[in-house]
């Protein structure tokens, strides 16, 4: 496969996944902001959204103080923000258009229609009237895109590059979300159980942001505890948005497209997946969750660079 084609497929899926992840974070934070809390706590929640995406500096240059309305506009409808939902959906659509002949008609039409309909919903003022409805729509369209891709595309190299992009982006986002939210909720802990209603709603919100609330109840069948939340989202191999699940699927798809120059990248991915497979949550928490996630994000960044070097960058 041409590296240019692989590059478009890889970034098509990354941008669609990023749009969904942003919608998830914003929707949960919006719902949480409706709970009784101090103004400082509410501002910290919106600032956390910017921190997860490393956009605090960019936001402050353009908008100054942090307010819910400004953050929502910046993260949803600001075309000057490359990580906003509108920018991600536009980039996904442009990447899909560039490899239109490689995609099935259903995948192209889903991606194109998502972009066109999203612009219409913004123009109709849905973000101001009902932010949750708009964000829920973005999540639904991303799920539709994933389903159409799995259900209609030949599972060849093109399909593998799409999956690689999705799982790399998802792992990166889950790690960032965990890091920021655990810090906001007194993240450095050692398995202590906290049972006040404020903490319950915020831990619930964190789980809901990765569609993990019902899964947590099914797996653990008890009250929400920080160490169990961390275990679910880091190490649970059958949790679709956990780091362990994402890295296992990433390795599987990398093997499908491996070439002579990708041995080191595949080795790095395999080691990271193995570290997650055999890790224990008590050991991670004893050494520090923030340090662990920082190192994980560095390794994921190196993996992304390796994938670009081995498959996506045109030979000079």
Secondary structure, 3 states (H helix, E strand, C coil): CCHHHHHHHHHHHHHHHHHHHHHHHHHHHHHHHCCCCCHHHHHHHHHHHHHHCCCHHHHHHHHCCCCHHHHHHHHHCCCCCCCCHHHHHHHHHHHHHHCCCCCCHHHHHHHHHHHHHHHHHHHCCHHHHCHHHHHHHHHHHHHHHHHHHHHHCCCCHHHHHHHHHHHHHHHHHHHHHHHHHHHHCCCCCCCCCCCCHHHHHHHHHHHHCCCCHHHHHHHHCCCCCHHHHHHHHHHCCCCCCCHHHHHHHHHHHHHHHCCHHHHHHHHHHHHHHHHHHHCCHHHHHHHCHHHHHHHHHHHHHHHHHHHHHHHHCCCC
